[in-house]
Amino acid sequence: MPQKWYHQKYYLYYKELFRVAYGYVNNRDDAEDILQNVFIKFLKYYNTFENLNHEKYWLIRVTINESLSLIRKRKNSRFECNSELFDNLPDSSSNSTENYDALRKCINSLPNKEKTIIVLYYYNSCSVEEIAHSIKLHPKSVYRLLRKARSRIKLMMEDK
Protein backbone atom coordinates (compact mmCIF):
# COMPACT_ATOMS: atom_id res chain seq x y z
CA MET A 1 0.00 0.00 0.00
CA PRO A 2 1.47 3.37 -0.97
CA GLN A 3 2.06 5.64 1.99
CA LYS A 4 0.35 8.61 0.31
CA TRP A 5 -2.80 6.52 -0.25
CA TYR A 6 -2.84 5.41 3.38
CA HIS A 7 -2.54 9.01 4.61
CA GLN A 8 -5.43 10.06 2.36
CA LYS A 9 -7.62 7.30 3.81
CA TYR A 10 -6.54 8.16 7.34
CA TYR A 11 -7.49 11.83 6.97
CA LEU A 12 -10.69 10.96 5.14
CA TYR A 13 -12.04 8.80 7.98
CA TYR A 14 -10.22 9.98 11.10
CA LYS A 15 -12.71 12.59 12.40
CA GLU A 16 -15.79 10.44 11.95
CA LEU A 17 -14.17 7.36 13.49
CA PHE A 18 -12.74 9.42 16.33
CA ARG A 19 -16.25 10.71 17.19
CA VAL A 20 -17.56 7.14 17.27
CA ALA A 21 -14.75 5.90 19.52
CA TYR A 22 -14.87 8.96 21.76
CA GLY A 23 -18.62 8.57 22.08
CA TYR A 24 -18.04 5.21 23.68
CA VAL A 25 -14.96 5.75 25.84
CA ASN A 26 -15.15 9.51 26.60
CA ASN A 27 -11.39 9.73 26.67
CA ARG A 28 -9.22 11.25 23.95
CA ASP A 29 -6.25 8.95 24.55
CA ASP A 30 -8.40 5.82 24.56
CA ALA A 31 -10.17 6.93 21.38
CA GLU A 32 -6.82 7.50 19.67
CA ASP A 33 -5.61 4.06 20.82
CA ILE A 34 -8.78 2.54 19.40
CA LEU A 35 -8.21 4.29 16.08
CA GLN A 36 -4.64 3.07 16.00
CA ASN A 37 -5.93 -0.50 16.30
CA VAL A 38 -8.61 0.14 13.69
CA PHE A 39 -6.12 1.48 11.15
CA ILE A 40 -3.72 -1.40 11.80
CA LYS A 41 -6.58 -3.77 10.93
CA PHE A 42 -7.38 -1.60 7.93
CA LEU A 43 -3.83 -2.10 6.67
CA LYS A 44 -4.39 -5.86 6.74
CA TYR A 45 -7.70 -5.76 4.84
CA TYR A 46 -7.48 -2.64 2.67
CA ASN A 47 -7.64 -4.54 -0.61
CA THR A 48 -10.76 -6.58 0.25
CA PHE A 49 -13.37 -3.81 -0.01
CA GLU A 50 -15.87 -3.67 -2.85
CA ASN A 51 -16.25 0.12 -2.82
CA LEU A 52 -15.85 3.22 -0.63
CA ASN A 53 -19.14 2.64 1.20
CA HIS A 54 -18.13 -0.90 2.11
CA GLU A 55 -14.78 0.43 3.32
CA LYS A 56 -16.41 3.20 5.39
CA TYR A 57 -18.96 0.93 7.03
CA TRP A 58 -16.31 -1.69 7.76
CA LEU A 59 -14.21 0.96 9.50
CA ILE A 60 -17.20 2.17 11.56
CA ARG A 61 -18.06 -1.40 12.57
CA VAL A 62 -14.47 -2.17 13.57
CA THR A 63 -14.31 1.09 15.56
CA ILE A 64 -17.47 0.15 17.42
CA ASN A 65 -16.14 -3.34 18.11
CA GLU A 66 -12.79 -2.02 19.33
CA SER A 67 -14.55 0.51 21.57
CA LEU A 68 -16.81 -2.13 23.09
CA SER A 69 -13.83 -4.41 23.57
CA LEU A 70 -11.97 -1.71 25.51
CA ILE A 71 -15.05 -0.99 27.61
CA ARG A 72 -15.43 -4.66 28.46
CA LYS A 73 -11.78 -4.82 29.46
CA ARG A 74 -12.04 -1.81 31.73
CA LYS A 75 -15.63 -2.28 32.93
CA ASN A 76 -15.99 1.40 33.71
CA SER A 77 -17.29 2.96 30.54
CA ARG A 78 -18.20 6.63 30.39
CA PHE A 79 -19.95 8.44 27.57
CA GLU A 80 -20.37 11.97 26.27
CA CYS A 81 -23.23 12.74 23.93
CA ASN A 82 -24.80 15.62 22.05
CA SER A 83 -27.25 17.71 24.01
CA GLU A 84 -29.92 17.09 21.31
CA LEU A 85 -31.04 14.16 23.43
CA PHE A 86 -32.38 16.64 25.99
CA ASP A 87 -35.06 17.83 23.54
CA ASN A 88 -37.58 15.09 24.38
CA LEU A 89 -36.72 14.60 28.03
CA PRO A 90 -38.80 15.88 30.93
CA ASP A 91 -37.91 19.30 32.31
CA SER A 92 -36.09 19.38 35.57
CA SER A 93 -35.37 22.15 38.01
CA SER A 94 -31.78 20.94 38.42
CA ASN A 95 -29.05 22.53 36.37
CA SER A 96 -27.96 21.27 32.96
CA THR A 97 -24.69 19.75 34.22
CA GLU A 98 -26.61 17.43 36.50
CA ASN A 99 -28.98 16.57 33.64
CA TYR A 100 -26.03 15.92 31.36
CA ASP A 101 -24.40 13.59 33.85
CA ALA A 102 -27.70 11.79 34.42
CA LEU A 103 -28.21 11.45 30.68
CA ARG A 104 -24.71 10.04 30.24
CA LYS A 105 -25.39 7.44 32.95
CA CYS A 106 -28.69 6.50 31.32
CA ILE A 107 -27.05 6.04 27.93
CA ASN A 108 -24.30 3.95 29.48
CA SER A 109 -26.90 1.64 30.99
CA LEU A 110 -28.54 0.90 27.61
CA PRO A 111 -27.92 -2.44 25.91
CA ASN A 112 -24.97 -2.24 23.49
CA LYS A 113 -27.05 -2.24 20.30
CA GLU A 114 -29.25 0.62 21.52
CA LYS A 115 -26.23 2.53 22.80
CA THR A 116 -24.54 2.08 19.42
CA ILE A 117 -27.56 3.48 17.62
CA ILE A 118 -27.81 6.47 20.00
CA VAL A 119 -24.09 7.23 19.61
CA LEU A 120 -24.16 6.99 15.82
CA TYR A 121 -27.42 8.91 15.44
CA TYR A 122 -26.93 11.76 17.92
CA TYR A 123 -23.21 11.98 18.48
CA ASN A 124 -21.98 11.11 15.00
CA SER A 125 -24.96 12.46 13.02
CA CYS A 126 -25.36 9.29 10.96
CA SER A 127 -28.61 8.71 9.13
CA VAL A 128 -30.78 5.71 9.98
CA GLU A 129 -29.80 4.14 6.66
CA GLU A 130 -26.09 4.56 7.42
CA ILE A 131 -26.58 3.06 10.87
CA ALA A 132 -28.55 0.15 9.42
CA HIS A 133 -25.78 -0.56 6.94
CA SER A 134 -23.06 -0.26 9.59
CA ILE A 135 -24.62 -2.64 12.08
CA LYS A 136 -26.28 -4.86 9.49
CA LEU A 137 -29.91 -4.27 10.43
CA HIS A 138 -32.94 -3.25 8.43
CA PRO A 139 -33.67 0.51 8.69
CA LYS A 140 -37.05 -0.24 10.28
CA SER A 141 -35.24 -2.17 13.02
CA VAL A 142 -32.95 0.80 13.60
CA TYR A 143 -35.98 3.11 13.90
CA ARG A 144 -37.58 0.68 16.36
CA LEU A 145 -34.41 0.41 18.46
CA LEU A 146 -33.92 4.17 18.38
CA ARG A 147 -37.48 4.71 19.59
CA LYS A 148 -36.99 2.06 22.28
CA ALA A 149 -33.72 3.62 23.45
CA ARG A 150 -35.30 7.09 23.61
CA SER A 151 -38.19 5.69 25.68
CA ARG A 152 -35.80 3.97 28.07
CA ILE A 153 -33.77 7.13 28.47
CA LYS A 154 -36.91 9.19 29.07
CA LEU A 155 -38.15 6.76 31.73
CA MET A 156 -34.78 6.67 33.46
CA MET A 157 -34.56 10.48 33.41
CA GLU A 158 -38.05 10.79 34.89
CA ASP A 159 -37.01 8.51 37.77
CA LYS A 160 -34.02 10.70 38.62
Order of alpha helices (4+ residues) and beta strands (2+ residues): alpha-alpha-alpha-alpha-alpha-alpha-alpha
